[in-house]
Amino acid sequence: MKEENKNKELIIKALVDPKFRQELKENPIRALGVKSLTEINKKEINFVFATVKGIESMIARMADELLCANGNGNTPV
């Protein structure tokens, strides 16, 4: 459960803090505050970026639907 909470915290921080997200991409050792990256760290980073990408994709689709950007304003039934 502790690992899951750590991942949630990293995901939230990457979603709301663009500087942190950029640092995680460019210098993950510094962003995570570790001496070196383990395989677990690398998997966590990949998971964080995949999750953030998925969340941003869902948000974009919802925004398109809400703003009627993909059609005439009618949602499919």
N, CA and C atoms as a LAMMPS dump frame, in Angstrom:
ITEM: TIMESTEP
0
ITEM: NUMBER OF ATOMS
231
ITEM: BOX BOUNDS ff ff ff
-5.0000000000000000e+02 5.0000000000000000e+02
-5.0000000000000000e+02 5.0000000000000000e+02
-5.0000000000000000e+02 5.0000000000000000e+02
ITEM: ATOMS id mol type element x y z
1 1 1 N 0.819 -1.2 0
2 1 2 C 0 0 0
3 1 3 C 0.865 1.268 0
4 2 1 N 2.012 1.207 0.667
5 2 2 C 2.896 2.366 0.741
6 2 3 C 3.385 2.766 -0.652
7 3 1 N 3.747 1.763 -1.46
8 3 2 C 4.226 2.007 -2.824
9 3 3 C 3.134 2.649 -3.665
10 4 1 N 1.9 2.197 -3.491
11 4 2 C 0.764 2.757 -4.239
12 4 3 C 0.569 4.228 -3.892
13 5 1 N 0.686 4.575 -2.62
14 5 2 C 0.549 5.97 -2.202
15 5 3 C 1.661 6.833 -2.779
16 6 1 N 2.877 6.282 -2.838
17 6 2 C 4.001 7.02 -3.407
18 6 3 C 3.742 7.308 -4.881
19 7 1 N 3.244 6.312 -5.61
20 7 2 C 2.931 6.511 -7.023
21 7 3 C 1.839 7.559 -7.199
22 8 1 N 0.81 7.521 -6.368
23 8 2 C -0.261 8.517 -6.45
24 8 3 C 0.286 9.92 -6.237
25 9 1 N 1.16 10.059 -5.256
26 9 2 C 1.749 11.365 -4.977
27 9 3 C 2.58 11.858 -6.158
28 10 1 N 3.362 10.959 -6.761
29 10 2 C 4.169 11.342 -7.917
30 10 3 C 3.288 11.729 -9.101
31 11 1 N 2.211 10.986 -9.313
32 11 2 C 1.296 11.281 -10.415
33 11 3 C 0.647 12.641 -10.218
34 12 1 N 0.149 12.885 -9.032
35 12 2 C -0.497 14.173 -8.745
36 12 3 C 0.495 15.316 -8.929
37 13 1 N 1.702 15.14 -8.402
38 13 2 C 2.707 16.2 -8.528
39 13 3 C 3.059 16.443 -9.996
40 14 1 N 3.182 15.359 -10.77
41 14 2 C 3.501 15.51 -12.196
42 14 3 C 2.35 16.177 -12.955
43 15 1 N 1.12 15.951 -12.522
44 15 2 C -0.039 16.568 -13.182
45 15 3 C -0.121 18.07 -12.912
46 16 1 N 0.171 18.472 -11.692
47 16 2 C -0.063 19.867 -11.306
48 16 3 C 1.191 20.735 -11.312
49 17 1 N 2.371 20.113 -11.432
50 17 2 C 3.62 20.867 -11.368
51 17 3 C 4.455 20.605 -12.623
52 18 1 N 4.299 21.463 -13.637
53 18 2 C 5.032 21.251 -14.891
54 18 3 C 6.551 21.246 -14.719
55 19 1 N 7.064 22.035 -13.782
56 19 2 C 8.512 22.051 -13.549
57 19 3 C 8.987 20.7 -13.009
58 20 1 N 8.213 20.129 -12.091
59 20 2 C 8.559 18.814 -11.555
60 20 3 C 8.512 17.76 -12.659
61 21 1 N 7.472 17.814 -13.485
62 21 2 C 7.349 16.847 -14.569
63 21 3 C 8.549 16.933 -15.513
64 22 1 N 8.954 18.149 -15.845
65 22 2 C 10.105 18.329 -16.724
66 22 3 C 11.38 17.805 -16.07
67 23 1 N 11.543 18.099 -14.792
68 23 2 C 12.726 17.613 -14.083
69 23 3 C 12.716 16.093 -13.982
70 24 1 N 11.551 15.506 -13.767
71 24 2 C 11.438 14.051 -13.709
72 24 3 C 11.859 13.437 -15.038
73 25 1 N 11.561 14.133 -16.119
74 25 2 C 11.94 13.649 -17.444
75 25 3 C 13.443 13.842 -17.693
76 26 1 N 13.956 15.02 -17.344
77 26 2 C 15.336 15.364 -17.668
78 26 3 C 16.357 14.907 -16.631
79 27 1 N 15.976 14.941 -15.363
80 27 2 C 16.907 14.568 -14.298
81 27 3 C 16.139 13.843 -13.185
82 28 1 N 15.737 12.601 -13.444
83 28 2 C 14.914 11.874 -12.473
84 28 3 C 15.596 11.647 -11.134
85 29 1 N 16.911 11.541 -11.137
86 29 2 C 17.625 11.348 -9.867
87 29 3 C 17.382 12.528 -8.939
88 30 1 N 17.526 13.723 -9.477
89 30 2 C 17.287 14.924 -8.662
90 30 3 C 15.81 15.063 -8.31
91 31 1 N 14.93 14.81 -9.28
92 31 2 C 13.492 14.954 -9.036
93 31 3 C 13.008 14.024 -7.93
94 32 1 N 13.545 12.809 -7.903
95 32 2 C 13.12 11.837 -6.894
96 32 3 C 13.92 11.935 -5.601
97 33 1 N 15.031 12.665 -5.652
98 33 2 C 15.852 12.815 -4.457
99 33 3 C 16.556 11.526 -4.064
100 34 1 N 17.029 10.787 -5.077
101 34 2 C 17.737 9.534 -4.816
102 34 3 C 19.176 9.648 -5.327
103 35 1 N 20.033 8.73 -4.876
104 35 2 C 21.441 8.754 -5.303
105 35 3 C 21.62 8.129 -6.675
106 36 1 N 20.807 7.14 -6.975
107 36 2 C 20.855 6.495 -8.291
108 36 3 C 19.479 5.879 -8.559
109 37 1 N 19.221 5.623 -9.836
110 37 2 C 17.93 5.046 -10.218
111 37 3 C 17.998 3.523 -10.183
112 38 1 N 17.071 2.948 -9.481
113 38 2 C 16.938 1.496 -9.474
114 38 3 C 15.948 1.1 -10.565
115 39 1 N 15.853 -0.168 -10.822
116 39 2 C 14.86 -0.649 -11.787
117 39 3 C 13.456 -0.292 -11.313
118 40 1 N 13.246 -0.334 -10.012
119 40 2 C 11.929 0.036 -9.456
120 40 3 C 11.645 1.506 -9.731
121 41 1 N 12.648 2.375 -9.526
122 41 2 C 12.469 3.797 -9.823
123 41 3 C 12.108 4.012 -11.281
124 42 1 N 12.813 3.317 -12.162
125 42 2 C 12.56 3.454 -13.596
126 42 3 C 11.14 3.019 -13.943
127 43 1 N 10.685 1.925 -13.339
128 43 2 C 9.315 1.46 -13.574
129 43 3 C 8.307 2.473 -13.039
130 44 1 N 8.591 3.04 -11.862
131 44 2 C 7.707 4.063 -11.287
132 44 3 C 7.596 5.268 -12.221
133 45 1 N 8.721 5.716 -12.743
134 45 2 C 8.73 6.879 -13.635
135 45 3 C 7.916 6.589 -14.895
136 46 1 N 8.131 5.417 -15.484
137 46 2 C 7.349 5.036 -16.673
138 46 3 C 5.865 4.974 -16.352
139 47 1 N 5.52 4.429 -15.184
140 47 2 C 4.127 4.348 -14.766
141 47 3 C 3.526 5.741 -14.592
142 48 1 N 4.292 6.635 -13.976
143 48 2 C 3.813 8.002 -13.754
144 48 3 C 3.536 8.688 -15.089
145 49 1 N 4.483 8.606 -16.024
146 49 2 C 4.289 9.274 -17.311
147 49 3 C 3.145 8.648 -18.116
148 50 1 N 3.004 7.337 -18.062
149 50 2 C 1.903 6.679 -18.773
150 50 3 C 0.557 7.084 -18.17
151 51 1 N 0.503 7.15 -16.854
152 51 2 C -0.742 7.531 -16.179
153 51 3 C -1.095 8.985 -16.461
154 52 1 N -0.108 9.866 -16.388
155 52 2 C -0.338 11.287 -16.669
156 52 3 C -0.834 11.455 -18.11
157 53 1 N -0.204 10.751 -19.036
158 53 2 C -0.626 10.833 -20.437
159 53 3 C -2.082 10.369 -20.593
160 54 1 N -2.437 9.285 -19.929
161 54 2 C -3.81 8.791 -19.992
162 54 3 C -4.808 9.773 -19.398
163 55 1 N -4.466 10.353 -18.266
164 55 2 C -5.356 11.321 -17.616
165 55 3 C -5.528 12.553 -18.495
166 56 1 N -4.43 13.05 -19.048
167 56 2 C -4.525 14.23 -19.912
168 56 3 C -5.345 13.939 -21.159
169 57 1 N -5.235 12.733 -21.683
170 57 2 C -6.019 12.336 -22.85
171 57 3 C -7.51 12.316 -22.514
172 58 1 N -7.854 11.767 -21.355
173 58 2 C -9.261 11.74 -20.931
174 58 3 C -9.803 13.149 -20.73
175 59 1 N -8.996 14.011 -20.124
176 59 2 C -9.418 15.392 -19.9
177 59 3 C -9.663 16.093 -21.231
178 60 1 N -8.767 15.868 -22.193
179 60 2 C -8.927 16.498 -23.504
180 60 3 C -10.205 16.018 -24.191
181 61 1 N -10.494 14.724 -24.108
182 61 2 C -11.728 14.204 -24.718
183 61 3 C -12.959 14.789 -24.051
184 62 1 N -12.919 14.875 -22.721
185 62 2 C -14.069 15.453 -22.012
186 62 3 C -14.243 16.921 -22.379
187 63 1 N -13.145 17.644 -22.476
188 63 2 C -13.225 19.065 -22.841
189 63 3 C -13.807 19.208 -24.236
190 64 1 N -13.374 18.342 -25.172
191 64 2 C -13.927 18.389 -26.524
192 64 3 C -15.43 18.156 -26.499
193 65 1 N -15.859 17.177 -25.732
194 65 2 C -17.289 16.884 -25.656
195 65 3 C -18.058 18.04 -25.023
196 66 1 N -17.51 18.586 -23.964
197 66 2 C -18.191 19.685 -23.286
198 66 3 C -18.277 20.926 -24.151
199 67 1 N -17.265 21.151 -24.948
200 67 2 C -17.226 22.347 -25.786
201 67 3 C -17.762 22.092 -27.192
202 68 1 N -18.251 20.874 -27.417
203 68 2 C -18.825 20.497 -28.715
204 68 3 C -17.824 20.676 -29.849
205 69 1 N -16.579 20.418 -29.585
206 69 2 C -15.542 20.615 -30.591
207 69 3 C -15.523 19.5 -31.643
208 70 1 N -16.144 18.388 -31.338
209 70 2 C -16.114 17.258 -32.267
210 70 3 C -17.486 16.961 -32.845
211 71 1 N -18.114 17.922 -33.383
212 71 2 C -19.41 17.654 -34.003
213 71 3 C -20.368 18.79 -33.816
214 72 1 N -21.636 18.452 -33.912
215 72 2 C -22.666 19.475 -33.872
216 72 3 C -23.281 19.68 -32.51
217 73 1 N -22.632 19.136 -31.49
218 73 2 C -23.147 19.314 -30.144
219 73 3 C -23.992 18.167 -29.661
220 74 1 N -24.339 17.264 -30.54
221 74 2 C -25.101 16.079 -30.139
222 74 3 C -24.142 14.988 -29.695
223 75 1 N -24.405 14.42 -28.551
224 75 2 C -23.569 13.309 -28.098
225 75 3 C -24.208 12.024 -28.554
226 76 1 N -23.379 11.03 -28.938
227 76 2 C -23.937 9.772 -29.408
228 76 3 C -24.708 9.061 -28.312
229 77 1 N -25.751 8.397 -28.705
230 77 2 C -26.583 7.677 -27.741
231 77 3 C -26.231 6.219 -27.749
